[in-house]
């Protein structure tokens, strides 16, 4: 009987924690909703490593509309979102978009996923602590995935999205912020 009471108590605690996490997520998402301007500059000196271990600085994409997408191979919503990011990179790269995948994952797992997913944009990574710290710097307090940050060509954070983009929502967001044709 005592073990049944412990199981019931543990289930109640788990449900309460899940509900609490859901409310925190909803409050965060509403406070950082797509369309809410966030004009702060991207922190200076951001650097991650590509899958060959070479350092890549975010400044290298200055002048482009930059979409940084934090993801992991074990994250189902991330896996749903990647084909849309691949399409966007193909469709809008000539118009000034650069997608960058920031993998919060084991580099070997990421290397094994890049080809099968058809990823056509740079994929960067670092230690788990560094990646979580970077997400926090960019406004992802909960550390949830996927998490995307849209950065203007002059290096200012335009939008943040915690959670998976719907395809039409992602396309509309990019189209609304692309630099004018030259």
Buried (B, 14 or more C-beta within 10 A) or exposed (E): EEEEEEEEEEEEEEEEEEEEEEEEBEEBBEEBEBEEEBEEEBEEEBBBBEBEEEEBEBEEBBEBBBBBBBBBBEBEBBBEBBEBBBBBBBEBBEBBBBBBBBBBBBBEEBBEBBEEBEBBBBBBBBEEEBBBEBBEEBBBEBBBBBBBBBBBBEBBBBBBBBBBBEBEEBBEBBEEBBBEEE
